[in-house]
Amino acid sequence: MAPSTTADTLRRRYGEGAPPPQLAWSETLELLLNHRSVRAYTPAPLPDGTLEAIVAAAQSAATSSNLQAWSVVAVADQERKARLAELAGNQAHIRVAPLFLVWLADLSRLARVAAQRELPHAGLDYTELLLVAVIDAALAAQNAVVAAEALGLGTVYIGALRNHPLEVAAELRLPPRALPVFGLCVGWPDPAKPAAVKPRLPQATVLHHEVYSVAAEGAAVADYNATMAAFYAAQQQRVQGDWAQHSAKRVAGPQALSGRETLREALRGLGFELR
């Protein structure tokens, strides 16, 4: 098989439309642009030291004020993975992947550290600190994904853990002020079921120069709708409507949120005051 070129990589990421005409390039950018969500894994275990390497990469991500307001629970036990899979909409790849990581927005550690020194920590009850923790967890997890892919592994994020956050917290015995933000399957991709690179919106829709502008958005989204229609046809996936219709359906109302419309109440049940 001929080696992939920059043009091939851009065509996969942006479809046959209008990818950026010129990019700076490196092996790291090649790795990033070839990211794909892997939902089929072999049963092969991960080598010793893999989890620790992934977590070291995660800890190397930026963190607000060095608060490091995140944690991760590594789940390898088959029965626990099965219970988490059930809570996340019965997604089979959670069961199959050898490692399932649950990323937490974790303010509990800061509460314990302050309490041990008898110092006030009422700031943890404010929405800003929860936002900091969620961002910290997302930055750490994305570093972990890049590290895993650099090792030849595949990953897929599992946002459906937020369908039942209280039950997930109970399963993992989380302390108050620890929120399961999302999960991450990690394992060896099954070569018999290769995952495709899913095209993204043209840069004209997400890149704004100096000020926000929607002047190019309409035409760019129309092009993307056509790109995604071609992608789903090539993947033999039946999707009703185009990207715009699919996305609008996803945000149409609380009935589209798969139980997450009660998340604010669940956050209070997890110990977040959200002032």
Summary of the structure (lengths in Angstrom):
residues: 275
radius of gyration: 20.4
end to end distance: 57.3
largest distance: 63.6
contacts: 760
relative contact order: 0.16
helix: 50%
strand: 12%
